[in-house]
Amino acid sequence: KYNLLRAEVASLKHNNKHNNNMMDAEKLYIQAINDASKSTFLHEHALAYELFGLFHFRKQPRNMQAALECTRKACTLYAQWGAVVKVQQIEDCIQSWRDHHVSNSGSSATTR
């Protein structure tokens, strides 16, 4: 839990234009995921993937592959834990991200 909290703090600092915090945040998210994978708490492992996916989306919304991979892993873990509503919430967010990405890609392609 501690590394996940540290990753979130580093992510917030990255959003405030401290670019050196981006790598710190990524490393901390990966450490939090690794730590959570060693525990028996599926929801903590899922949360770490979910937050890492959100970080990827905020960092580079045009390159959604990493965000989608993380959120899919989060959904798998939440489903194993039995959090069906949480899985649906994430799937709805993924669809919104895709819709947003497609609409932004389309508008930028037409303005070139």
VEXLUM-904555 format. One line per 2 residues: their letters; for each residue x, y, z of C-alpha. Coordinates in steps of 0.25 Angstrom, whole numbers, padded with zeros to 4 digits. Example, Ala and Ser with C-alpha at 12.3 -4.5 7.8 and 13.67 -1.06 7.14 Angstrom:
<recs>
as) 0049/-0018/0031  0055/-0004/0029
</recs>
This chain:
<recs>
ky) 0000/0000/0000  0011/0009/0003
nl) 0018/0009/-0011  0004/0011/-0017
lr) 0002/0023/-0009  0016/0028/-0012
ae) 0013/0026/-0027  0000/0034/-0026
va) 0008/0045/-0020  0019/0045/-0030
sl) 0008/0044/-0041  0002/0057/-0036
kh) 0015/0064/-0036  0017/0059/-0050
nn) 0004/0066/-0054  0009/0078/-0048
kh) 0020/0078/-0058  0031/0072/-0050
nn) 0036/0063/-0061  0046/0055/-0053
nm) 0034/0050/-0045  0029/0042/-0056
md) 0039/0032/-0056  0038/0031/-0041
ae) 0023/0029/-0042  0025/0018/-0052
kl) 0035/0011/-0044  0026/0012/-0031
yi) 0014/0007/-0038  0022/-0005/-0043
qa) 0027/-0008/-0029  0013/-0006/-0024
in) 0008/-0016/-0034  0019/-0026/-0030
da) 0017/-0024/-0015  0002/-0026/-0017
sk) 0004/-0039/-0026  0011/-0045/-0014
st) -0001/-0043/-0004  -0014/-0050/-0004
fl) -0022/-0037/-0005  -0027/-0037/-0020
he) -0034/-0024/-0018  -0020/-0017/-0015
ha) -0014/-0023/-0027  -0026/-0019/-0036
la) -0025/-0005/-0030  -0010/-0004/-0033
ye) -0013/-0008/-0048  -0025/0002/-0049
lf) -0017/0014/-0043  -0005/0010/-0052
gl) -0015/0010/-0064  -0021/0024/-0060
fh) -0006/0029/-0059  -0003/0024/-0073
fr) -0016/0030/-0079  -0013/0044/-0072
kq) 0002/0043/-0077  -0001/0040/-0091
pr) -0015/0040/-0095  -0012/0038/-0110
nm) -0004/0025/-0107  -0015/0017/-0099
qa) -0009/0003/-0100  -0002/0003/-0087
al) -0014/0009/-0080  -0023/-0002/-0086
ec) -0014/-0013/-0083  -0014/-0009/-0068
tr) -0029/-0007/-0067  -0031/-0020/-0074
ka) -0022/-0027/-0063  -0030/-0019/-0052
ct) -0043/-0024/-0058  -0038/-0038/-0057
ly) -0034/-0037/-0043  -0046/-0030/-0039
aq) -0055/-0041/-0045  -0047/-0051/-0038
wg) -0049/-0044/-0025  -0064/-0043/-0029
av) -0065/-0028/-0031  -0075/-0029/-0043
vk) -0080/-0015/-0042  -0065/-0009/-0041
vq) -0062/-0017/-0054  -0074/-0011/-0061
qi) -0070/0003/-0056  -0056/0001/-0062
ed) -0061/-0005/-0075  -0070/0007/-0076
ci) -0058/0016/-0074  -0050/0009/-0084
qs) -0061/0011/-0094  -0062/0026/-0091
wr) -0046/0027/-0093  -0048/0020/-0106
dh) -0059/0029/-0111  -0051/0041/-0106
hv) -0038/0036/-0113  -0046/0033/-0126
sn) -0053/0047/-0126  -0039/0054/-0123
sg) -0032/0046/-0134  -0043/0049/-0144
ss) -0043/0064/-0141  -0028/0065/-0141
at) -0027/0057/-0155  -0037/0067/-0161
tr) -0029/0079/-0157  -0016/0075/-0163
</recs>
